[in-house]
Amino acid sequence: MRKMNLVLKLSTLAVLVLGCLPSLQAKAADPWVVFDGHDGPGKGKHIVFIAADDEYRSEDLIPQYAKIAAVHHGFKCTLLFAVNEKTGEIDPNTLDNVPGLEALETADLMVIFARFRQLPDEQMKRIIDYTNSGKPIIGLRTATHAFNYRSNRDSPYAKYTFNSRDPRGGWGRQVLGETWISHYGNHRSESTRGVIAPGMENHPIAQGTEDIWGPSDVYGLTELEGDCKPLIMGQVLS
């Protein structure tokens, strides 16, 4: 009798474990990453990071940046990537899929590192809705030319293409102050020194900043849109 009870208990346990597997698999299948915030000044705040460029390996950089923000500063961080729909793998060369953008609905900050994306309307709408919310945005490197609807001109979001004429310069210029113009310096062979712009030494973002160096060249520009103010200027180094 005891043996039968033991068999029944083991069988029940097996059923319970197997019953849990689908939910575990569903969670593992989510093509994004969430770092829950530890204690810190950012506790209770949510940052959504978008890593979707095909040149500077944002899919490697952004997780490190987000981990620091979560562990050392307390922010909840959601990481979104360009994902190949067929393989389910992170693929920077997939220009038309960044799943999980609904996370922007609860975001307090969007950090975007994207290049020449052509997102479907339902995904792009979430980015534009967030943009229009007035909440803060940090754009990194190629975010000035984050979108390029070259093969989908009929999309209502095609106007945000980096070389759009209306609005001029698309999303990059209207939101970040400039679109893609040119490389300043020899691309992939020169680096950059960051120099605090005159008069900006006491700006809250620049305070405590000393020498800055980056392994790539900087971007050229024409003129900054609206009330944009440069804090750090780039000096090309050979």
WOQUI-V820313 format. One record per residue. OMEGA is omega in whole degrees, 0 to 359 (none if undefined). BURIAL is I if it has 16 or more other ideal C-beta (glycine too) atoms within 10 Angstrom, else O. D_FIRST is the distance of its C-alpha to the first C-alpha in whole Angstrom. Layout:
omega: [OMEGA;OMEGA]
burial: [BURIAL;BURIAL]
d_first: [D_FIRST;D_FIRST]
This chain:
omega: [179;180;180;179;180;178;180;180;179;179;179;179;179;179;180;179;179;179;180;186;181;180;177;179;180;180;180;183;179;185;176;183;177;172;176;183;172;176;179;183;181;183;182;178;187;176;174;179;176;180;186;173;185;181;189;175;177;180;174;183;189;178;179;179;182;180;177;181;181;187;187;184;171;181;165;185;174;182;179;186;168;186;175;184;182;184;184;183;172;185;182;180;173;188;191;179;171;184;175;184;175;177;179;180;180;184;171;179;172;173;186;175;185;181;173;178;176;188;173;187;184;177;181;179;181;177;180;177;178;179;182;181;182;178;186;179;170;177;181;173;187;179;176;177;185;189;179;182;186;180;178;184;181;179;176;181;179;181;179;175;189;181;179;175;181;4;184;177;176;184;184;182;184;184;185;175;178;175;177;177;182;167;175;190;182;184;177;177;178;180;188;170;178;182;179;180;180;178;183;184;183;177;183;180;184;182;180;181;177;182;177;176;176;185;182;176;179;179;172;178;177;175;182;181;171;185;179;178;178;177;181;177;181;176;184;178;179;none]
burial: [O;O;O;O;O;O;O;O;O;O;O;O;O;O;O;O;O;O;O;O;O;O;O;O;O;O;O;O;O;O;I;I;I;O;I;O;I;O;O;O;O;I;O;O;I;I;I;I;I;I;I;I;I;I;O;I;O;I;I;O;I;I;I;O;I;I;O;O;I;I;I;O;I;I;I;I;I;I;I;I;I;I;I;O;O;O;O;O;O;O;I;I;O;I;I;O;I;I;I;I;I;O;I;I;O;O;I;O;I;I;I;I;I;I;I;I;I;I;I;O;O;O;I;I;O;I;I;O;O;I;I;O;O;O;O;O;I;O;I;I;I;I;I;I;I;I;I;I;I;O;O;O;O;O;I;O;I;I;I;I;I;I;O;I;O;O;O;O;I;I;I;I;I;I;I;I;I;I;I;I;I;O;O;I;I;O;O;O;O;I;I;I;O;I;O;I;O;O;O;I;O;O;O;O;O;O;O;O;O;O;O;O;O;O;O;I;I;I;I;O;I;O;O;O;I;O;O;O;O;O;O;I;O;I;O;O;O;O]
d_first: [0;4;5;5;6;9;10;11;12;14;15;16;18;20;21;22;24;26;27;29;31;33;34;35;37;39;40;40;43;45;48;49;49;48;49;48;51;51;53;57;60;58;55;54;57;56;57;57;58;59;60;61;64;65;67;66;62;61;58;58;60;59;55;57;59;56;54;57;57;54;53;56;58;55;55;52;53;52;54;55;56;57;54;55;53;52;51;49;51;54;57;60;62;60;63;61;58;57;53;52;56;54;54;57;57;56;58;60;62;62;63;64;64;65;67;69;66;66;63;62;63;60;60;63;63;61;63;66;65;64;67;69;67;69;66;67;67;67;68;68;70;70;69;73;72;69;69;71;71;73;71;70;74;73;70;71;70;72;75;73;73;75;78;79;82;81;79;81;79;76;73;74;77;77;74;74;78;78;77;77;81;81;80;82;83;82;78;76;79;79;78;78;79;78;81;81;83;87;86;82;82;80;78;75;73;76;76;75;75;77;77;75;75;73;73;74;77;78;79;82;83;86;86;83;82;82;82;80;81;80;79;79;81;80;83;82;82;83]
